[in-house]
Amino acid sequence: MSEILPIVIAGLALDAYAIGRALLRHHGVSTTLFWMLAILFVPFVGALFYLTAASPYLPRRKATRRRKAIRGAGLGPQGGEPPPDPTGLFALCARLTELTPTTGNHLKFLGEGQQAFAALEAGLAAAQASIWAEYYIIKNDETGGRFLDLLIARARAGVQVYLLFDAVGSLGLDGRRLKALRAAGGHAEAFLPVNPLRRRWSVHLRNHRKVVVIDGQLALTGGMNVGDEYSGRGRRHGGPHFRDAFVQVEGPAVYDLAQVFAEDWAYATDQVLPLPEQAEPLPGGSTLAVVASGPDQRQNAHALAWFTAISTARQRIWLTSPYFVPDQPTSRALIAAALRGVDVRVLLPSMPHMDVKLVGWASRGYFAPLLAAGVRVFEYGPSMLHAKTFVGDDALGFVGSANVDLRSMGLNFEVSTVVTDAAFVHTLAERFLVDQGVSTELTLAAVRAVSVPRRLLYGAARLWSPLL
């Protein structure tokens, strides 16, 4: 007994420390209770998992210093006159992200995988000075190989190539091609490796962003990773296909996306890259805010941007999210909007095509109160729906990497473009209607008719919401 007493005391001390840390973090009541129960019912293991894998904390002071160093290396924002901001959304985004919304941006919506990857490959092939690229997933398949081979070719041509990939999302990335990229003069780094021996590491905090900046003049961003299921090759080869969305940006907002990459690169490597000169506003361009969020923020920019956009909508809210596990404020905002008479629609993947079944089950645990309030919910039928888009009224649109789930609202690094442009938003709305046309609308009666065992499964899956 005396031999194990020190171990017991150490375990109790670890549990007490983990519970104290959970209480001091601003997780939200349900998430805090989840972790406290996990720590109490699975002593030591629960505490260890919370402290190493799930505590959404990164040193904010260091992040602020890195940000200042990076911005000191650039020429500063030149994005024209401040844009109109009747709802205060742009002011909110600017305050949370320290990125200034810009006017005079030319945007192109890329809603098909073949179209998006054709634009990406054309941009990479035309690069003359620099390529900055970061992705959550780069697959070791035909599409991933083509992407890396293009980076290698441009590096050999003298282009400065910087590639940042998430250590978990891109697990299994082709090491031979990475070695060839570095040998050609390019740079490639993993973001937050799962290695406790590294100074910066994490199991659970991930970089979910997808950003490519070419010559400081052209940027692509959105929800598409690099893989056959995204490019359309998966469908042609009889494999899975993901319906997704990307956007091509030209104009002063490219500077903001470059800054997002530079901050991530500095976090991963401690190297400060000089920012490109910001482009002048283009005639007839759109107003755009880059919303970057992550666990290094005290207030998550995506969570508050969505809440503001939902709360200020007057006519419609058309939301697409593959992984839909909303926090309570977002869920209540959607319910309140529907009760106000706003046309609220949520488009999600159908369960047969859902790639993460646990998330799909958890999503379905949220449907009944939404449907009861008048929210319309659709399940996309043809394939896995992976797009993350938002249409608010006639002139507000989001395209990005962030899902409406607790992971994107706290655990992941995410980035979205928020656009006020009637023509661009019309394109997003048309895309939504096309996808709605091949979807099945759920009814409250059908959801309530689900068997008790199935409802128990959905409820049990919801308990894991803080991790999903």
C-alpha positions in Angstrom: 0.0 0.0 0.0 2.8 2.4 0.9 4.4 1.7 -2.5 1.3 2.9 -4.5 0.4 5.8 -2.2 2.7 8.3 -4.0 1.2 7.2 -7.3 -2.3 7.7 -6.0 -1.4 11.1 -4.6 0.2 12.1 -7.9 -2.9 11.0 -9.8 -5.2 13.0 -7.5 -3.0 16.0 -7.8 -3.1 15.7 -11.6 -6.9 15.3 -11.6 -7.3 18.4 -9.3 -5.0 20.4 -11.5 -6.9 19.4 -14.7 -10.3 20.2 -13.1 -9.0 23.6 -12.0 -7.7 24.3 -15.5 -11.0 23.3 -17.0 -12.9 25.6 -14.6 -10.6 28.5 -15.4 -10.8 28.1 -19.2 -13.7 29.7 -21.1 -15.0 26.5 -22.5 -18.7 27.0 -21.9 -20.8 25.2 -19.3 -21.5 22.0 -21.2 -17.9 21.5 -22.3 -16.6 22.2 -18.9 -19.0 19.6 -17.4 -18.0 17.1 -20.0 -14.4 17.3 -19.1 -15.0 17.4 -15.3 -17.0 14.2 -15.6 -14.4 12.6 -17.8 -11.7 13.4 -15.3 -13.8 12.2 -12.3 -15.0 9.0 -13.8 -11.7 8.1 -15.5 -9.1 9.3 -13.0 -5.6 10.1 -14.3 -6.4 9.0 -17.9 -9.1 11.7 -18.3 -6.9 14.3 -16.8 -4.0 13.3 -19.0 -6.1 13.4 -22.1 -7.6 16.7 -21.3 -4.2 18.4 -20.6 -2.4 16.9 -23.6 -5.1 16.7 -26.2 -8.1 18.8 -25.6 -7.3 21.9 -23.6 -7.7 24.7 -26.2 -4.9 27.0 -25.1 -2.0 28.5 -26.8 0.1 31.3 -25.4 -1.8 34.5 -26.5 1.0 36.9 -25.6 3.5 35.1 -27.8 0.9 35.0 -30.6 0.5 38.8 -30.3 4.2 39.3 -30.4 4.5 37.2 -33.6 1.7 39.1 -35.2 3.4 42.4 -34.5 6.7 41.1 -35.8 5.1 39.9 -39.0 3.1 43.1 -39.6 6.2 45.1 -39.0 7.8 43.2 -41.9 5.0 44.4 -44.3 3.9 47.7 -45.7 0.6 47.8 -43.9 -2.9 47.8 -45.2 -3.8 49.9 -48.3 -7.3 48.5 -48.9 -9.1 51.7 -49.9 -11.9 53.5 -48.0 -13.6 51.7 -45.1 -16.5 49.6 -46.4 -20.1 50.2 -45.5 -20.9 48.2 -42.3 -24.6 48.5 -41.4 -24.6 45.5 -39.1 -21.2 46.0 -37.5 -20.0 42.6 -38.8 -16.9 44.0 -40.4 -16.0 46.0 -37.3 -16.4 42.8 -35.2 -14.2 40.8 -37.6 -11.5 43.5 -37.7 -11.4 43.8 -33.9 -11.2 40.0 -33.4 -8.7 39.3 -36.1 -6.7 42.5 -36.4 -7.2 42.1 -40.2 -8.7 45.2 -42.0 -11.6 44.5 -44.4 -10.8 45.8 -47.9 -12.6 47.0 -50.9 -11.7 46.5 -54.6 -11.3 42.7 -54.7 -12.1 40.5 -57.7 -13.6 37.2 -56.7 -14.3 34.0 -58.6 -16.3 31.2 -57.0 -14.9 27.8 -57.8 -17.7 25.3 -57.0 -16.4 22.2 -58.9 -13.4 20.2 -58.0 -12.0 20.1 -61.5 -12.5 23.8 -61.9 -10.9 24.6 -58.6 -7.8 22.5 -59.2 -7.4 23.7 -62.8 -7.3 27.3 -61.3 -4.9 26.1 -58.6 -2.5 24.3 -61.0 -2.6 27.2 -63.5 -1.7 29.6 -60.7 1.1 27.5 -59.4 2.5 26.9 -62.9 2.5 30.7 -63.6 4.2 31.7 -60.3 7.3 33.8 -60.8 8.3 34.9 -57.3 6.7 33.0 -54.5 4.2 30.3 -53.5 2.9 30.1 -50.0 0.5 27.2 -49.4 -1.0 25.6 -46.3 -3.5 22.7 -46.2 -5.0 20.5 -43.6 -4.9 17.4 -45.8 -2.6 16.7 -48.6 -3.3 13.1 -49.8 -0.7 10.7 -51.0 -2.6 10.1 -54.2 -2.6 11.3 -57.8 -3.9 14.8 -57.0 -1.5 15.2 -54.1 1.4 14.0 -56.2 0.6 16.5 -59.0 0.4 19.3 -56.4 3.8 18.5 -54.9 5.4 17.9 -58.3 4.2 21.4 -59.3 5.8 22.9 -56.2 9.0 21.0 -56.8 9.1 22.3 -60.5 8.5 25.9 -59.4 11.2 25.6 -56.7 13.7 24.4 -59.3 12.7 27.4 -61.4 13.8 29.7 -58.7 10.4 30.4 -57.1 10.4 30.7 -53.3 8.1 27.9 -52.2 6.8 27.6 -48.6 4.5 24.6 -47.8 2.8 24.2 -44.4 0.7 21.1 -43.7 -1.1 19.8 -40.7 0.8 17.0 -39.0 -2.4 15.0 -38.3 -4.5 15.8 -41.4 -1.6 15.1 -43.7 -0.3 12.0 -42.0 1.2 9.7 -44.6 2.2 12.6 -46.9 4.8 11.5 -49.5 8.1 11.9 -47.8 10.1 11.4 -51.0 8.4 14.3 -52.6 8.9 16.5 -49.5 12.6 15.6 -49.6 12.7 16.5 -53.3 11.0 19.8 -52.6 13.5 20.8 -50.0 16.4 19.7 -52.2 15.0 22.0 -54.9 15.2 24.9 -52.5 11.7 24.8 -51.3 10.6 24.8 -47.6 8.1 22.4 -46.1 7.0 22.1 -42.4 4.4 20.3 -40.4 2.1 22.3 -38.1 1.9 21.1 -34.5 3.4 17.6 -34.7 2.1 15.0 -32.3 5.4 14.7 -30.6 5.8 15.7 -26.9 9.5 16.1 -27.5 8.9 19.1 -29.8 8.6 22.5 -28.3 5.2 23.1 -30.0 3.1 20.0 -30.3 -0.5 18.9 -29.9 -2.8 16.0 -30.4 -6.1 17.8 -30.7 -5.4 21.4 -31.8 -5.2 21.3 -35.6 -4.7 23.7 -38.5 -7.7 23.2 -40.7 -7.0 26.2 -43.0 -6.6 26.0 -46.8 -4.7 29.0 -48.2 -2.6 29.4 -51.3 -0.9 32.8 -52.1 0.9 33.2 -55.4 3.3 36.0 -56.0 1.5 38.0 -53.4 -1.1 38.9 -56.0 -3.5 35.9 -56.3 -5.0 33.8 -53.5 -7.2 30.7 -53.3 -9.0 29.6 -50.2 -12.1 27.6 -49.0 -12.9 24.1 -47.9 -11.0 21.9 -50.4 -8.1 19.8 -49.3 -5.6 18.3 -51.8 -6.8 14.8 -52.8 -8.6 12.8 -55.5 -12.0 13.1 -53.8 -11.7 16.9 -53.9 -10.3 17.3 -57.5 -12.9 15.1 -59.2 -10.4 12.3 -59.9 -12.0 10.1 -57.2 -15.3 10.1 -59.0 -13.7 9.4 -62.3 -11.8 6.4 -60.8 -14.9 5.0 -59.0 -13.8 6.4 -55.6 -15.4 8.9 -53.2 -16.3 12.4 -54.4 -16.6 15.5 -52.1 -18.8 18.4 -53.1 -16.9 21.5 -52.0 -16.3 25.2 -52.5 -13.2 27.4 -53.1 -12.8 31.0 -54.0 -10.1 32.8 -56.0 -9.2 36.3 -54.8 -7.3 39.1 -56.5 -6.9 42.6 -54.9 -5.9 44.0 -51.5 -7.4 41.1 -49.5 -4.6 38.8 -50.8 -2.4 40.7 -48.4 -4.6 39.5 -45.4 -4.5 35.9 -46.6 -0.7 36.2 -46.9 -0.6 37.5 -43.4 -2.6 34.5 -42.1 -0.1 32.2 -43.8 2.9 34.1 -42.5 1.6 34.0 -38.9 1.1 30.2 -39.2 4.6 29.8 -40.7 6.1 31.8 -37.9 4.3 29.7 -35.3 5.5 26.5 -36.8 9.1 27.6 -37.5 9.9 30.9 -35.7 10.7 32.4 -39.1 9.2 35.7 -40.0 8.5 36.0 -43.7 8.4 39.5 -45.3 4.8 40.2 -46.4 4.2 41.1 -50.0 3.2 44.6 -51.0 -0.6 45.0 -50.8 -2.3 45.4 -54.2 -4.3 48.5 -55.0 -8.1 48.2 -54.9 -9.4 47.0 -58.3 -12.2 48.9 -60.0 -15.6 47.4 -59.5 -14.3 45.0 -56.9 -16.0 43.5 -53.9 -15.7 44.2 -50.2 -14.1 41.3 -48.3 -13.1 40.5 -44.7 -10.7 37.7 -44.0 -11.8 35.9 -40.8 -9.1 33.9 -39.2 -9.8 32.1 -35.9 -8.1 29.6 -33.7 -7.3 28.4 -30.1 -4.9 31.4 -29.7 -8.0 33.7 -29.6 -9.8 34.6 -26.4 -13.0 35.1 -28.4 -13.4 32.9 -31.4 -13.8 35.0 -34.5 -15.9 32.5 -36.5 -18.3 31.8 -33.7 -19.0 35.5 -33.2 -19.1 36.3 -36.9 -21.7 33.6 -37.5 -23.7 34.7 -34.5 -23.7 38.3 -35.7 -24.6 37.3 -39.3 -27.4 35.1 -38.2 -28.8 37.6 -35.7 -28.8 40.5 -38.1 -30.3 38.6 -41.1 -33.8 39.8 -42.1 -34.7 37.7 -45.2 -32.7 34.5 -45.5 -30.0 32.4 -44.0 -28.8 29.5 -46.2 -26.1 27.5 -44.5 -24.0 24.6 -45.7 -21.8 22.7 -43.3 -20.7 19.1 -43.6 -20.1 18.8 -39.8 -23.0 20.4 -38.0 -22.6 20.4 -34.2 -23.5 23.9 -33.2 -22.8 25.4 -29.8 -25.9 26.7 -27.9 -25.6 30.4 -29.0 -25.5 29.4 -32.7 -28.3 27.0 -32.3 -30.5 29.5 -30.5 -29.6 32.2 -33.0 -30.8 30.0 -35.9 -34.0 29.2 -33.9 -34.6 32.9 -33.1 -34.1 33.8 -36.8 -36.6 31.3 -38.0 -39.1 32.4 -35.4 -38.6 36.0 -36.6 -39.7 34.9 -40.0 -36.3 34.6 -41.7 -36.0 31.8 -44.3 -33.5 29.6 -42.5 -32.2 26.5 -44.4 -29.4 24.1 -43.4 -27.8 21.8 -45.9 -25.9 18.8 -44.7 -24.5 15.5 -46.0 -26.8 12.4 -45.9 -25.7 9.6 -43.6 -24.9 7.1 -46.4 -22.2 9.5 -47.7 -21.1 11.0 -44.4 -17.4 10.3 -43.9 -17.4 10.7 -40.1 -20.4 8.8 -38.8 -20.0 9.9 -35.2 -20.4 13.6 -36.3 -23.4 12.7 -38.5 -25.1 11.0 -35.6 -24.4 13.9 -33.3 -25.8 16.4 -35.9 -29.1 14.5 -36.0 -29.4 15.1 -32.3 -29.9 18.8 -33.0 -32.6 18.6 -35.7 -35.8 18.4 -33.7 -35.7 21.9 -32.0 -34.5 23.5 -35.2 -37.3 21.9 -37.2 -39.9 22.8 -34.6 -38.9 26.4 -34.9 -39.3 26.5 -38.7 -35.7 25.8 -39.8 -35.6 23.8 -43.0 -33.0 21.0 -43.0 -31.9 19.2 -46.1 -29.7 16.1 -46.6 -27.5 16.2 -49.8 -27.9 13.0 -51.7 -25.4 12.5 -54.5 -22.1 12.4 -52.6 -20.3 13.7 -49.5 -21.1 17.4 -49.1 -17.9 19.2 -47.8 -18.6 22.9 -48.6 -18.8 25.5 -45.9 -20.8 28.4 -47.2 -23.3 30.9 -45.8 -25.8 33.2 -47.6 -27.3 36.0 -45.6 -30.0 38.1 -47.2 -29.0 39.3 -50.7 -25.5 40.7 -50.1 -23.6 38.7 -47.5 -21.7 35.5 -48.1 -19.1 33.3 -46.4 -16.8 30.7 -48.0 -14.2 29.1 -45.9 -12.7 26.2 -44.0 -14.8 26.4 -40.8 -17.6 24.1 -40.0 -20.5 24.9 -37.7 -19.2 22.8 -34.9 -17.4 23.1 -31.6 -14.1 22.1 -33.1 -14.1 24.9 -35.6 -15.2 27.3 -32.9 -12.3 26.6 -30.6 -9.9 23.8 -31.4 -9.0 24.4 -35.0 -7.2 27.2 -36.8 -9.7 28.2 -39.5 -10.1 30.9 -42.2 -13.0 32.2 -44.2 -13.7 35.0 -46.6 -16.7 37.2 -45.7 -18.0 39.0 -48.8 -20.6 41.8 -49.3 -21.2 41.6 -53.0 -24.7 41.0 -54.5 -23.4 39.2 -57.6 -21.1 36.9 -55.7 -23.8 36.1 -53.1 -26.2 35.4 -55.9 -23.8 32.8 -57.2 -23.6 31.2 -53.7 -27.4 31.2 -53.5 -27.7 29.6 -56.9 -25.3 26.9 -55.9 -27.3 26.3 -52.7 -30.5 25.9 -54.7 -28.8 23.4 -57.1 -27.7 21.3 -54.2 -31.0 21.6 -52.4 -32.6 20.3 -55.6 -30.9 17.0 -55.2 -31.4 16.8 -51.5 -34.1 15.3 -49.2 -35.9 17.7 -46.9 -36.4 16.4 -43.4 -39.7 16.8 -41.5 -40.3 17.1 -37.8 -42.7 14.2 -38.0 -40.0 12.0 -39.6 -37.4 13.0 -37.0 -39.8 12.3 -34.1 -40.6 8.9 -35.7 -37.0 7.7 -35.4 -36.7 4.7 -33.2 -35.7 5.0 -29.5 -32.4 3.1 -30.0 -31.5 5.4 -32.8 -32.4 8.5 -30.8 -30.3 7.2 -28.0 -27.4 6.8 -30.4 -27.8 10.4 -31.5 -28.0 11.6 -27.9 -24.9 9.6 -27.0 -23.0 11.0 -30.0 -23.9 14.5 -28.9 -22.1 13.9 -25.6 -18.9 13.9 -27.6 -19.6 17.3 -29.1 -16.7 19.0 -27.4 -14.3 16.7 -29.3 -16.1 16.7 -32.7 
